[in-house]
């Protein structure tokens, strides 16, 4: 069984306190519930949650949809995005099965990053590590006006922006992430080909601005 690994890198710094952090948690829970209704996704998608504030940690290792249990999120501290990129690089190395002469490995991971701020650590060295890993695509979401889309554009060409970081807009982002994972899992099940960028994903809702 070739898995489709999905890594969510979620900003849990102090500025996400209150409505945004609750919206983040609810967004992931709704996403999991929706994906469980999708026969292709339930076969292939495995989800991991990595949070970053003053440090980065993997709250949930790669887990199949049926077993996935969301944990509580707390907003505190600064924005160690570089550490999160290093951590996801490490987890891609250890959790994603590589193709060998005997067997096909997992599909290339999908990585979704959401942040409302500017990195407070050495994000360039984290990015240098991350760029060495092969992923199908990375999507970065700038939630609200405090995030630096120029930095996110250096991480990935696929950057979307939310005007505000509230429960309504954050839930729209996760609805779109759900659809994107669904399309990616259907594509690999039906054709054996991976989705590689925004142009192959469902169009984002009007609350999500594509940053060019």
ABEGO torsion letter per residue (X at the ends): XBBBBBBBBBBABAAABEAAAAAAAAAAAAAAAAAAABAAAAAABBBBBBBBBABBBBABBBBBAAABBBBBBBBBEBBBAAAAAAAAAAAAAAABBBBBAABBBBBBBBBBBBBABBBABBAAAAAAAAAABBBABBBBBBBEAABBAAAAAAABABBBBBABBBAAAAAAAAAAAAAAAAAAAAAAAAAGBBBABAAABBBBBAABBBBX
